[in-house]
Amino acid sequence: MSGGNPSAAAERRSAGHGSVISDAAADTTKRSRFVYQDDDVIEKPFNWAQMRRLLVYMKPYKRQLLPVLIVMMVLGTITKLAIPFLISYAIDHAIQPADGNPSLRLLYIIAGTALGLYIIQWGANTFRIKFMNVIGQRIIYDLRADLFKHIQKLSFHFYDKRPAGSVLVRVTNDVNSLQELFTNGAVNTLVDCMQLLGIIIILLFLNVQLAVAVMITVPIMFLVSTKLRKRIRFAWQDVRIKQSRINSHLNEAIQGIRVTQAYTQEQANMDYFDHMNSVNKKSWDRASALNQTFGPVIEITSAIGAFVLFMYGSHLIQSDVITVGVLFAFAQCVGNFWEPINRLGQMYSQMLIAMASSERIFEFMDEQPSVGEEDHAMQLPPVHGDVAFENILFEYEKGRPALRGISLSAQAGQSIALVGHTGSGKSTIINLLCRFYDPTEGRVAIDGFDIRNVTLESLRSQIGIVLQDTFIFSGTIRDNIRFGRLDATDTEVEEAAKAVFAHDFIVNLKDGYDTEVQERGNVLSMGQRQLISFARALLANPRILILDEATASIDTETELKIQEALKTLLEGRTSFIIAHRLSTIRGCDNIVVLDHGVIQEQGTHEQLMRMRGTYYGLVAAQYKYM
Ligand SMILES: Nc1ncnc2c1ncn2[C@@H]1O[C@H](COP(=O)(O)OP(=O)(O)OP(=O)(O)O)[C@@H](O)[C@H]1O
C-alpha cells in the first residue's frame, strides 16, 4: 500500500477487513509474488464492553492499585491546586499587601510551603510512574501469557488459515500497543479528570467572569486538537501497520532463506524489502511531521488564552474586581489546565488505538478450538491399541472431500502402512487419528471409544508420532529426546537413543547429549533429526505409533539399522506408517492403498502383489527408477 492519506487508507482497510490485499497490488512488477493477509484495522470506535473486558486484566491488582490511586488523586490534586493559591496569597499578603507593609517572613513561609508541595508532587509523580510501570508490565505479562496459552490450544484449522507472521504480530505488537493504556492510561485519566474538575471549580471560585473568558479558548482548542489528533493517530497507526508488514515479511524471509539463496532470489527479496522499508520510512516521516504540528497549535491556543487572561485580567484589576495575586493564581491554574486536557486527549487517542489492538487480541481469544473437548469428556483409559475408522468423510474445506467412505481397522499390535500418490489422503488419516481435525462424517474409535468423547490429553499422550518434518526445539539433544517423556532419566534417554542407533552420532557431537541445538535443529542433518525423533517416540512408549515418511531422509545403511530398530519400536504397538519407499513397509500386516481420498485396495504385500493393481504398479515403478 502506498503512502497516501491515512484516513482514506483506514477507510479502505475497514471496508476490506479480512480481505487479502497485496502490497504489490499497486505495484504490478516483480513484487507481486508476496501476498499477505491484510487483517489490520487502523482503529475502532470506542467500545465500552471491550474496554471493560480489557480492564478486567487490572482486577487482580485491585488491592495494590486502589490505595495508590486514591492517594495519588488526592495528593496530585491538592498539590497542583494549592500552589497557585499560595502564590496568589504571597503576592496579595507578603509582596504587595493592601496595607503597604510587605512581609519577608510570610514570603519565606509561603515559599517554603510551596517548595515542600513541589517536592511532594515530584515524589508522588515519580512513585506513580514507577509503580504503574511495574503493574502495567505485569498486566501485559498476564495478557500475553493468556493469549499464548490460548493459541497453543487452537486447532490446526486455525493455523491453516493464518501465516505465522500474523499470529506473531498479534502476540508481540498488538499486546505491546496496550502497554501505554495499562502503564499510564487508566490511572492518569482519573487523576487528570479530578485535577481538571478542581481547576475549573477554583477558577470559577476566584472569578466567574475571568474564568468564562479564559475558557472560551477551550472549545477552539478542543476542535483543533481533535481534528489534528485524529490525523496524527491514523498516521502512527499507519506506521505500525507498515512495521507489522515488515515483520511478517521478515519472518517469511528468514524461514525461507535457504530456498531464497538456492534460487538466488536475494535481489528480488531485497527489492521487495526496500519497497516496504521505504514505504515504512515515508509513513514514519509523515507521522512525525504531523506530530510536530501539534505542539505549535497547542502553544498558539494557550497563547490566545494567555492574551485573553492578561488583557481582561488587567482590566479587572484596574476596575478593582480582582487583585494582582488572583491574576497570578489564574495564570498558574490556566497553565495547569492545558496539561490534563492535553493528556486526556492523548489518552483518548491511545484508547482508540487500544480498541483496534484489543479487538484483534480478543478475536484470537474468542476463537474456539475446532476440535474442542466436551464438558464431560472422559479420560481414555490405557489402551490396547484397537483402532477403527468408521465410514469417514472428511473435508478441510467445505465441498472438497479429502477422504471419502474410509473404513479401516487395525487390531492392537498390528502395523498398517498407508501408501498412495501424493495428495491421496495419507496424512489426513493420521490427522484424524490424532484428532488434529474431526471427521465431517463417521467416527474414529480406539478400543471402541469414540475419540471425540475423550480428553485430548489422554488421547494424544497414548499416541507417538514421528513426522515427516521433524521438529527439533532449541535446547540440548537430551532435552529434545526427553520431550517424549519429561520424567525420563538420563539413562532412559540414552537407552532410547541407542535402540534407534542415534547414540553413536550423538556422542560424537561437541558436547554429546548436552550439545545445544537451535530451533529446527539446524546443526543436525535431516537423518540425524529423524533419529532423534525416533528416540523421542520410543521414550514416550506409546501404544499407538505413527511414522510419517519417517525413513525418508535416512541413507540405505542407516535404514537397514533402522529397520531393525523399528522392529523393536513397533513390537506390540499398533502402528501407522506412511512411507513412499515401499521397501520399508513390506512386512506390514496391512497395506492400505489410497487414491484421491478413497481406499483403493488393501492387504499384505504378497496379496497386493498378486492382485497386480495400484500397489503392484507403485512397486514396479519404484524398482524401475532405482
Ligand atoms: N490444511 C489443509 N487445508 C486444505 N486442504 C488440505 C490441507 N491439508 C491437505 N489438504 C488437501 O487434502 C488432500 C490430502 O492431503 P494429504 O496431506 O492427506 O495427502 P498425502 O497423501 O499425505 O500427501 P503427501 O504424500 O504428499 O504427503 C490434498 O488434496 C491436499 O491438498
The ligand as an ORCA input file, in Angstrom:
! r2SCAN-3c Opt
* xyz 0 1
  N      -4.647    -27.976      5.731
  C      -5.241    -28.265      4.578
  N      -6.212    -27.454      4.108
  C      -6.837    -27.744      2.952
  N      -6.566    -28.827      2.202
  C      -5.616    -29.669      2.617
  C      -4.902    -29.415      3.840
  N      -4.019    -30.415      4.016
  C      -4.174    -31.251      2.966
  N      -5.129    -30.807      2.130
  C      -5.600    -31.455      0.911
  O      -6.089    -32.740      1.255
  C      -5.690    -33.721      0.325
  C      -4.958    -34.862      1.030
  O      -3.755    -34.340      1.587
  P      -2.757    -35.224      2.449
  O      -1.785    -34.307      3.049
  O      -3.541    -36.110      3.336
  O      -2.065    -36.085      1.314
  P      -0.880    -37.128      1.451
  O      -1.362    -38.375      0.813
  O      -0.408    -37.229      2.837
  O       0.187    -36.419      0.515
  P       1.793    -36.485      0.592
  O       2.191    -37.867      0.236
  O       2.183    -35.510     -0.450
  O       2.198    -36.072      1.976
  C      -4.823    -32.985     -0.699
  O      -5.630    -32.735     -1.820
  C      -4.455    -31.690     -0.054
  O      -4.395    -30.654     -0.996
*
